């Protein structure tokens, strides 16, 4: 087996791989042994016909496809590992020569990792990120907790008011004719939630239990049911129940119920501390993003399209896993949303390119700064991972390969590069 490597433009390369005639014939023989039981030849029991007889009757190339399909991934993987290229895409395969008694030759066109020429990456100027927690934000968190601890009580001594929760029957008519999907019974609706078309909920304010009330509305021009879009309708509604959400008082008793603190003042102080910590993390992340974006702008790199294609496919696989975790297939998601694979790939492409640029630049920074991840730092990360997975450290070490450990070192080096450029940045 021999290999020739041709460097192409824009960080592409072509590998020409030659498999000896003897190895090609051995692959054909394997294909024959695999398939002979499926082939019938007059005068021979099924599966007993000699290879030469089958080739004579069906053509010399009858087993080529299976032989080639077995050889290509095996030999490509060997040569890709042995050559000095850092390949960053799936190969584009072309068969050059496939003929009995001759070497089998094919090419694999691949993208190679681009070289990055760094520009300025230290002392980058970024906008200062203010971390401030207002009294209104603290109160909003208190109100959110009050909402979660609220109770719903029945109201029977007044008409419907904004914010009430009602149960109602309704039926809609257009030109005095009921329409499909316009009827509901014991439907629960929060008045003011905007769940129904504009104007519907506002007109229910003032409705009295068990008395019919007419609601006059016009369907929006962009309404999803085309036969109703822009049309005037009358809904005959009867409210059967009125409920109201009762929130607990924001006092010391409430603080004791929902926290480990004795007073509302202490509870609010804790909320302020947590909000501050969260905003500090967000500001730190925003600063990192801004710094890396500018370093990418300052750098030079020529990213091959197949490298972006590979990143898009990886992102699409991740997306599919998230969809499936929600109980949907990707085909169902496409059906419900009107999305297509082509549209999804196109939407993902800019983000895929950005991910690649960020990764390459940070790897280049780590290399320029000679960032080294020693065994002690790797051990710390493995301990953290073991705790996160609920595993014993020794079991985790047994489960991961040396290649995985190398990748963890690279990831840690990239994070160290992020820390370095962020800390070196100047806030203006």
Buried (B, 14 or more C-beta within 10 A) or exposed (E): BEBEBEEEEEBBBBBBBBBEBEBBBBBBEBBBEEBBEEBEBEEBEEEEBEBEBBBEEEEBBBBBEBBBEBBBEEBBEEBBEEBEBEBBBEBEBEEEEBEBEEBBBBBBBBBBBBEBEBEEBBEBEBEEBEBEBEEEEBEEBBEEBBEEEEEEEEBEEEBBBEEBBBBBBBBBBBEEEEBEEBBBEEBEBBBBEEEBBEEBBBBBBEBEBEEEBEBEBBBEEEBEEEEBEEBEBBBBBBBEBBBBBEBBEBEBEBBBEBBEBEEBEBBBEBBBEEBEEEBEEEBBEEBBBBBBBBBBEBBEBEBBBBBBBBBBBEBBEEBBEEBEEEEBEBEEBBEEEEEEEEEBBEEBBEEBBBBBBBBBBBBBBBEBBEBEBEEEBBEEBBEEBBEEEEBEEEEBEEEEEEEEBEEBBBEBBBBBBBEBBBEEBEEE
